[in-house]
């Protein structure tokens, strides 16, 4: 593959004729690709034998992988798992199970099977709701993929330019579920502190009032972490704290029920009881 290997790695194993030609491939060599097990997805686009299925589907549909689907490939926490495709302006269309996405008022040229990060996040800022945009920006800030100035610029070039979404971001948020919890509690005017260090317990995701700890478990909660978290919970309870531990499913699919449970604690002011140790 020579010089085309890095292109394949960056674009999910799918490459265009233009990219192959730029790497020095002859038309004859490109025509021989199907004989070597490659698939022709559409005119001018080929998939290797190990191509990513989402990228293949996007290109086969006439576009490229974009928006949150492209961000997910870079380990950005995104709020949904639908397939997001960026089509050329002349080919934008609606398909079942597919979101057609593009940056706000822009139509950047398509140069590869997977949109680069800057175009993908610009598309996300035009595709998602306000909460979703903050989720994505939080994740990118936490991974140091962008700085807060970049977040402000992304928001300024989106439909949310007047909403000051970047000021609601928190680079300490380690997952989208943490972002959702923070945004939704603060929207209810609940004062919540994030990533608080408590003596004897360690760092907790959230502290409401003096003693209500809220922890957000990841989508994949592995056994070693499961055990250490339960040990921390036991220690925290022994020190006088209350602990509510939320799963991904709790936050994403059962939020109304979870919020009522949290409000019950706050209404009876149980979050304000004195503790054996304070952070």
URJO-V982980 format. One record per residue. RES is the residue in one letter. SS is DSSP state (H for helix, E for strand, C for the rest). PHI is phi in whole degrees, -180 to 180 (999 if undefined). NEAR is the number of other ideal C-beta (glycine too) atoms within 10 Angstrom. Layout:
BEGIN
res:RES ss:SS phi:PHI near:NEAR
res:RES ss:SS phi:PHI near:NEAR
END
This chain:
BEGIN
res:X ss:C phi:999 near:12
res:X ss:H phi:59 near:7
res:X ss:H phi:-71 near:11
res:X ss:H phi:-89 near:16
res:X ss:H phi:-60 near:10
res:X ss:H phi:-68 near:10
res:X ss:H phi:-68 near:19
res:X ss:H phi:-62 near:18
res:X ss:H phi:-64 near:9
res:X ss:H phi:-76 near:14
res:X ss:C phi:-121 near:24
res:X ss:C phi:64 near:25
res:X ss:C phi:80 near:20
res:X ss:E phi:-118 near:27
res:X ss:E phi:-141 near:28
res:X ss:E phi:-98 near:21
res:X ss:H phi:-59 near:17
res:X ss:H phi:-61 near:13
res:X ss:H phi:-68 near:20
res:X ss:H phi:-65 near:21
res:X ss:H phi:-65 near:13
res:X ss:H phi:-64 near:12
res:X ss:C phi:-87 near:15
res:X ss:C phi:98 near:10
res:X ss:C phi:-75 near:19
res:X ss:C phi:-86 near:10
res:X ss:H phi:-59 near:10
res:X ss:H phi:-64 near:7
res:X ss:H phi:-65 near:12
res:X ss:H phi:-67 near:16
res:X ss:H phi:-64 near:11
res:X ss:C phi:-85 near:12
res:X ss:H phi:-58 near:18
res:X ss:H phi:-58 near:11
res:X ss:H phi:-69 near:7
res:X ss:H phi:-101 near:10
res:X ss:C phi:94 near:9
res:X ss:C phi:-81 near:18
res:X ss:E phi:-106 near:15
res:X ss:E phi:-88 near:14
res:X ss:E phi:-81 near:21
res:X ss:E phi:-162 near:11
res:X ss:C phi:-57 near:6
res:X ss:C phi:86 near:14
res:X ss:E phi:-136 near:20
res:X ss:E phi:-132 near:23
res:X ss:E phi:-115 near:24
res:X ss:C phi:-73 near:19
res:X ss:C phi:-67 near:9
res:X ss:C phi:-113 near:8
res:X ss:C phi:-64 near:21
res:X ss:C phi:-68 near:18
res:X ss:H phi:-59 near:11
res:X ss:H phi:-66 near:19
res:X ss:H phi:-66 near:23
res:X ss:H phi:-59 near:20
res:X ss:H phi:-65 near:17
res:X ss:H phi:-64 near:28
res:X ss:H phi:-70 near:28
res:X ss:H phi:-61 near:15
res:X ss:C phi:-80 near:18
res:X ss:C phi:105 near:17
res:X ss:E phi:-129 near:25
res:X ss:E phi:-137 near:26
res:X ss:E phi:-68 near:28
res:X ss:C phi:-140 near:30
res:X ss:H phi:51 near:30
res:X ss:H phi:-69 near:27
res:X ss:H phi:-67 near:29
res:X ss:H phi:-70 near:31
res:X ss:H phi:-64 near:24
res:X ss:H phi:-59 near:17
res:X ss:H phi:-65 near:19
res:X ss:C phi:-98 near:16
res:X ss:C phi:70 near:11
res:X ss:C phi:-79 near:23
res:X ss:C phi:-74 near:23
res:X ss:C phi:-122 near:23
res:X ss:C phi:-83 near:21
res:X ss:C phi:-151 near:14
res:X ss:C phi:-112 near:10
res:X ss:C phi:-65 near:13
res:X ss:E phi:-84 near:19
res:X ss:E phi:-108 near:28
res:X ss:E phi:-120 near:28
res:X ss:E phi:-104 near:28
res:X ss:E phi:-99 near:21
res:X ss:C phi:-58 near:13
res:X ss:H phi:-55 near:9
res:X ss:H phi:-75 near:7
res:X ss:H phi:-120 near:10
res:X ss:C phi:-61 near:15
res:X ss:C phi:-155 near:11
res:X ss:C phi:-114 near:7
res:X ss:C phi:-131 near:13
res:X ss:C phi:-58 near:4
res:X ss:C phi:75 near:7
res:X ss:E phi:-128 near:18
res:X ss:E phi:-104 near:19
res:X ss:E phi:-92 near:19
res:X ss:C phi:-129 near:25
res:X ss:C phi:-160 near:23
res:X ss:C phi:-62 near:24
res:X ss:C phi:-63 near:15
res:X ss:C phi:59 near:9
res:X ss:C phi:-128 near:12
res:X ss:C phi:-140 near:13
res:X ss:C phi:-63 near:15
res:X ss:C phi:-65 near:6
res:X ss:C phi:-88 near:17
res:X ss:C phi:-119 near:14
res:X ss:C phi:-159 near:19
res:X ss:C phi:-72 near:29
res:X ss:E phi:-126 near:25
res:X ss:C phi:-63 near:31
res:X ss:C phi:-65 near:14
res:X ss:H phi:-55 near:16
res:X ss:H phi:-65 near:13
res:X ss:H phi:-75 near:23
res:X ss:H phi:-62 near:28
res:X ss:H phi:-72 near:28
res:X ss:H phi:-65 near:23
res:X ss:H phi:-66 near:29
res:X ss:H phi:-61 near:29
res:X ss:H phi:-68 near:26
res:X ss:H phi:-101 near:19
res:X ss:H phi:-106 near:24
res:X ss:C phi:-86 near:23
res:X ss:C phi:-80 near:10
res:X ss:H phi:-59 near:16
res:X ss:H phi:-62 near:17
res:X ss:H phi:-62 near:19
res:X ss:H phi:-63 near:27
res:X ss:H phi:-65 near:28
res:X ss:H phi:-56 near:27
res:X ss:H phi:-65 near:29
res:X ss:H phi:-66 near:30
res:X ss:H phi:-56 near:27
res:X ss:H phi:-62 near:26
res:X ss:H phi:-68 near:25
res:X ss:H phi:-67 near:20
res:X ss:H phi:-63 near:19
res:X ss:C phi:-86 near:14
res:X ss:C phi:59 near:8
res:X ss:C phi:-82 near:16
res:X ss:C phi:-140 near:21
res:X ss:C phi:-106 near:12
res:X ss:H phi:-62 near:13
res:X ss:H phi:-63 near:9
res:X ss:H phi:-66 near:16
res:X ss:H phi:-60 near:25
res:X ss:H phi:-63 near:17
res:X ss:H phi:-67 near:14
res:X ss:H phi:-63 near:24
res:X ss:H phi:-66 near:24
res:X ss:H phi:-62 near:13
res:X ss:C phi:-97 near:16
res:X ss:C phi:-123 near:23
res:X ss:C phi:-65 near:14
res:X ss:C phi:-98 near:20
res:X ss:C phi:-55 near:12
res:X ss:C phi:-96 near:8
res:X ss:C phi:-98 near:14
res:X ss:C phi:55 near:10
res:X ss:H phi:-62 near:21
res:X ss:H phi:-62 near:20
res:X ss:H phi:-74 near:11
res:X ss:H phi:-94 near:20
res:X ss:C phi:-79 near:26
res:X ss:C phi:-144 near:17
res:X ss:C phi:-66 near:17
res:X ss:C phi:-81 near:14
res:X ss:C phi:-69 near:26
res:X ss:C phi:-95 near:19
res:X ss:C phi:-158 near:20
res:X ss:H phi:-64 near:25
res:X ss:H phi:-65 near:24
res:X ss:H phi:-63 near:27
res:X ss:H phi:-62 near:28
res:X ss:H phi:-61 near:23
res:X ss:H phi:-60 near:26
res:X ss:H phi:-61 near:25
res:X ss:H phi:-65 near:19
res:X ss:H phi:-75 near:17
res:X ss:H phi:-69 near:19
res:X ss:H phi:-68 near:12
res:X ss:H phi:-65 near:10
res:X ss:C phi:-92 near:11
res:X ss:C phi:62 near:6
res:X ss:C phi:-93 near:18
res:X ss:C phi:-75 near:11
res:X ss:E phi:-131 near:20
res:X ss:E phi:-99 near:13
res:X ss:E phi:-109 near:18
res:X ss:E phi:49 near:14
res:X ss:E phi:-96 near:15
res:X ss:E phi:-89 near:10
res:X ss:E phi:-115 near:20
res:X ss:C phi:-57 near:10
res:X ss:C phi:87 near:12
res:X ss:C phi:-114 near:22
res:X ss:E phi:106 near:12
res:X ss:E phi:-84 near:12
res:X ss:E phi:-114 near:21
res:X ss:E phi:-65 near:24
res:X ss:E phi:-142 near:22
res:X ss:E phi:-131 near:22
res:X ss:E phi:-105 near:20
res:X ss:C phi:65 near:18
res:X ss:C phi:-92 near:17
res:X ss:C phi:-145 near:24
res:X ss:E phi:-91 near:21
res:X ss:E phi:-93 near:23
res:X ss:E phi:-121 near:23
res:X ss:E phi:-115 near:17
res:X ss:E phi:-110 near:23
res:X ss:C phi:-76 near:19
res:X ss:C phi:-75 near:15
res:X ss:C phi:-61 near:12
res:X ss:C phi:-110 near:7
res:X ss:C phi:-103 near:12
res:X ss:C phi:-81 near:8
res:X ss:H phi:-56 near:7
res:X ss:H phi:-57 near:7
res:X ss:H phi:-70 near:12
res:X ss:H phi:-57 near:11
res:X ss:H phi:-67 near:10
res:X ss:H phi:-65 near:11
res:X ss:H phi:-66 near:15
res:X ss:H phi:-68 near:12
res:X ss:H phi:-64 near:11
res:X ss:H phi:-60 near:20
res:X ss:H phi:-61 near:18
res:X ss:H phi:-64 near:12
res:X ss:H phi:-64 near:15
res:X ss:H phi:-61 near:22
res:X ss:H phi:-65 near:13
res:X ss:H phi:-62 near:11
res:X ss:C phi:-88 near:16
res:X ss:C phi:102 near:14
res:X ss:C phi:-87 near:25
res:X ss:E phi:-101 near:18
res:X ss:E phi:-128 near:19
res:X ss:E phi:-116 near:17
res:X ss:E phi:-109 near:16
res:X ss:E phi:-111 near:23
res:X ss:C phi:-91 near:16
res:X ss:H phi:-56 near:17
res:X ss:H phi:-64 near:11
res:X ss:H phi:-58 near:18
res:X ss:H phi:-72 near:20
res:X ss:H phi:-83 near:15
res:X ss:H phi:-114 near:11
res:X ss:C phi:-129 near:13
res:X ss:H phi:-62 near:14
res:X ss:H phi:-59 near:7
res:X ss:H phi:-68 near:9
res:X ss:H phi:-62 near:18
res:X ss:H phi:-60 near:15
res:X ss:H phi:-63 near:10
res:X ss:H phi:-62 near:12
res:X ss:H phi:-67 near:22
res:X ss:H phi:-66 near:13
res:X ss:H phi:-62 near:10
res:X ss:H phi:-65 near:18
res:X ss:H phi:-69 near:17
res:X ss:H phi:-62 near:10
res:X ss:C phi:-93 near:10
res:X ss:C phi:59 near:10
res:X ss:H phi:-69 near:14
res:X ss:H phi:-77 near:20
res:X ss:H phi:-107 near:14
res:X ss:C phi:-64 near:14
res:X ss:C phi:-65 near:8
res:X ss:C phi:-113 near:16
res:X ss:C phi:-66 near:11
res:X ss:C phi:-141 near:13
res:X ss:C phi:-114 near:13
res:X ss:C phi:-70 near:16
END
